């Protein structure tokens, strides 16, 4: 029986796609006066901002400036974000079943706090492994391995729930089973290889 579930945040628990893309578009318009279409910016979904900004940066200083402005815009536009339907009900039911829950996200501590300030999620989770807490990030296994170490759990008793190819690769590299949150996922042929596929959040309760 699986004892611990680790969750991604963006695209899994919270529908933040509009916030992320719109705030990145505004950042690029304000700093570089370019206006990429949303589809051109989907690459940022699921990776740390520090890595995402490099595509449009000419060096570390500009990367830092882009990231700072993007974080400001993300905060200002966070009203576009909402919990996916069924997430709160799922978390309540899993908690009632005494299943341990954790978060493994590409958000930094500061970016994660923006989420927790808006949504009452902190009470459900035993740990939050953010990009601020590891040197390496998804798809490297370090974030999931850090959660396993922090919670003192067995990888064999752990599932990682996410929506992106980076989440899937991170789980594979950490040798834990992966659950695809299809409600937030973009089509990818690699997803035919996932261990479990959920059509809606409450399906996870049934899986348990």
C-alpha positions as CSV (number, residue, x, y, z in Angstrom):
1,X,0.0,0.0,0.0
2,X,1.4,3.4,-1.0
3,X,1.9,5.5,2.2
4,X,3.2,8.8,0.7
5,X,2.0,10.9,-2.2
6,X,4.2,13.7,-3.6
7,X,2.5,16.4,-5.7
8,X,3.7,18.9,-8.3
9,X,1.9,22.3,-8.0
10,X,1.5,24.1,-11.3
11,X,-0.8,22.2,-13.6
12,X,-1.4,19.5,-11.0
13,X,-3.0,21.2,-7.9
14,X,-3.4,24.7,-9.2
15,X,-4.3,25.9,-12.7
16,X,-1.7,28.6,-13.1
17,X,-1.1,28.4,-16.9
18,X,-2.7,31.7,-17.6
19,X,-0.9,33.4,-14.8
20,X,2.5,32.0,-15.8
21,X,2.1,32.7,-19.6
22,X,0.5,36.1,-19.3
23,X,3.1,37.3,-16.7
24,X,6.0,36.0,-18.9
25,X,4.5,37.7,-22.0
26,X,4.3,41.0,-20.1
27,X,7.8,40.7,-18.8
28,X,9.2,40.1,-22.4
29,X,7.1,43.0,-23.8
30,X,8.2,45.4,-21.0
31,X,11.9,44.5,-21.1
32,X,12.7,43.3,-24.7
33,X,9.7,44.7,-26.6
34,X,8.8,41.3,-28.0
35,X,5.4,39.6,-28.0
36,X,5.7,35.8,-28.4
37,X,2.4,33.8,-28.8
38,X,1.4,31.8,-25.8
39,X,2.2,28.5,-27.5
40,X,5.9,29.6,-27.9
41,X,6.1,30.0,-24.2
42,X,4.7,26.7,-23.1
43,X,8.3,25.5,-22.6
44,X,8.4,27.3,-19.3
45,X,5.6,25.1,-17.7
46,X,7.2,22.7,-15.3
47,X,10.7,24.1,-15.1
48,X,12.3,26.6,-12.6
49,X,12.1,30.3,-13.7
50,X,15.9,30.5,-13.5
51,X,16.1,28.0,-16.3
52,X,13.1,29.4,-18.3
53,X,14.5,33.0,-18.6
54,X,17.7,31.8,-20.2
55,X,16.1,31.4,-23.6
56,X,15.7,35.2,-23.8
57,X,18.7,36.3,-21.8
58,X,22.1,37.4,-22.9
59,X,23.8,36.7,-19.6
60,X,23.4,36.3,-15.8
61,X,22.6,39.9,-15.1
62,X,19.8,40.0,-17.6
63,X,18.5,36.7,-16.4
64,X,18.3,38.1,-12.9
65,X,16.4,41.2,-14.1
66,X,14.0,39.1,-16.1
67,X,13.3,36.8,-13.2
68,X,12.7,39.6,-10.8
69,X,10.2,41.3,-13.1
70,X,8.5,38.0,-13.9
71,X,8.0,37.2,-10.2
72,X,6.5,40.7,-9.7
73,X,4.2,40.2,-12.7
74,X,3.3,36.7,-11.6
75,X,2.3,38.0,-8.2
76,X,0.2,40.8,-9.7
77,X,-1.6,38.4,-12.1
78,X,-2.1,35.5,-9.7
79,X,-5.8,36.3,-9.7
80,X,-6.0,34.3,-13.0
81,X,-5.0,31.1,-11.0
82,X,-7.5,28.7,-9.4
83,X,-7.5,25.3,-7.9
84,X,-8.5,22.6,-10.3
85,X,-12.0,21.2,-9.7
86,X,-11.9,18.4,-7.1
87,X,-8.5,19.2,-5.7
88,X,-9.7,20.3,-2.2
89,X,-12.1,17.3,-2.0
90,X,-9.3,15.0,-3.0
91,X,-6.8,16.4,-0.4
92,X,-9.5,16.2,2.3
93,X,-10.2,12.5,1.5
94,X,-6.6,11.5,1.3
95,X,-5.9,13.2,4.7
96,X,-8.9,11.4,6.2
97,X,-7.3,8.1,5.0
98,X,-4.1,9.1,6.9
99,X,-2.0,9.1,3.7
100,X,1.1,11.3,4.0
101,X,1.3,14.1,1.5
102,X,4.1,16.3,0.3
103,X,4.9,18.8,-2.4
104,X,7.8,18.8,-4.9
105,X,7.7,21.9,-7.1
106,X,9.9,23.9,-9.5
107,X,8.6,27.1,-7.7
108,X,11.1,28.8,-5.3
109,X,10.2,29.4,-1.7
110,X,9.0,32.9,-2.5
111,X,6.9,31.7,-5.5
112,X,5.4,28.9,-3.4
113,X,4.4,31.4,-0.7
114,X,2.3,33.2,-3.3
115,X,0.3,30.0,-3.8
116,X,-0.1,29.4,-0.1
117,X,-1.2,33.0,0.5
118,X,-4.1,32.5,-1.9
119,X,-5.1,28.9,-1.3
120,X,-5.5,27.1,2.0
121,X,-3.3,24.2,1.2
122,X,-0.5,24.2,3.7
123,X,-2.4,22.2,6.3
124,X,-2.5,19.1,4.0
125,X,1.2,18.7,3.4
126,X,4.1,17.4,5.6
127,X,6.8,19.0,3.5
128,X,7.4,21.5,0.6
129,X,10.4,20.8,-1.5
130,X,10.9,23.9,-3.7
131,X,13.6,24.8,-6.2
132,X,15.2,26.9,-3.3
133,X,15.9,23.6,-1.4
134,X,17.9,21.7,-4.1
135,X,20.8,22.5,-6.3
136,X,19.5,20.4,-9.2
137,X,15.9,20.5,-10.5
138,X,13.5,18.5,-12.5
139,X,14.0,16.3,-14.5
140,X,16.9,15.6,-12.2
141,X,15.8,13.2,-9.4
142,X,17.2,15.4,-6.6
143,X,13.9,17.2,-5.7
144,X,12.0,13.9,-5.2
145,X,15.0,12.3,-3.5
146,X,15.1,15.3,-1.1
147,X,11.5,14.7,-0.2
148,X,12.1,11.0,0.4
149,X,15.1,11.9,2.6
150,X,13.2,14.6,4.5
151,X,10.1,12.4,5.2
152,X,12.3,9.3,5.8
153,X,10.1,7.3,3.4
154,X,10.7,4.3,1.1
155,X,10.7,5.1,-2.6
156,X,8.8,1.9,-3.2
157,X,6.0,3.3,-1.0
158,X,5.9,6.6,-2.9
159,X,4.0,8.0,-5.8
160,X,4.7,11.3,-7.6
161,X,1.7,13.1,-9.2
162,X,2.4,15.6,-11.9
163,X,1.4,17.0,-15.3
164,X,4.6,17.6,-17.3
165,X,7.2,15.6,-19.0
166,X,9.7,17.0,-16.5
167,X,7.6,15.6,-13.7
168,X,7.5,12.1,-15.4
169,X,11.3,12.1,-16.0
170,X,12.0,13.3,-12.4
171,X,9.9,10.4,-11.0
172,X,11.6,7.9,-13.4
173,X,15.1,9.1,-12.4
174,X,14.2,8.9,-8.7
175,X,12.8,5.4,-9.3
176,X,9.3,6.1,-8.0
177,X,6.0,5.4,-9.7
178,X,4.4,8.3,-11.6
179,X,0.8,9.4,-11.8
180,X,-0.2,11.7,-14.6
181,X,-2.7,14.5,-13.7
182,X,-4.2,14.6,-17.1
183,X,-6.4,17.6,-16.3
184,X,-3.3,19.9,-16.5
185,X,-1.2,17.9,-19.0
186,X,-0.2,18.8,-22.6
187,X,-0.2,15.8,-25.0
188,X,3.1,13.9,-25.1
189,X,3.7,10.5,-26.6
190,X,5.9,9.6,-23.6
191,X,2.8,9.7,-21.4
192,X,1.8,6.3,-22.8
193,X,4.5,4.9,-20.5
194,X,3.2,6.4,-17.2
195,X,2.3,4.1,-14.3
196,X,-1.1,5.6,-13.7
197,X,-3.3,8.1,-15.5
198,X,-6.0,10.1,-13.6
199,X,-8.9,11.8,-15.4
200,X,-10.0,13.8,-12.4
201,X,-8.4,14.4,-8.9
202,X,-10.8,12.2,-7.0
203,X,-9.6,9.2,-9.1
204,X,-6.5,9.3,-6.9
205,X,-8.6,8.5,-3.9
206,X,-10.0,5.5,-5.7
207,X,-6.5,4.4,-6.7
208,X,-5.5,4.4,-3.0
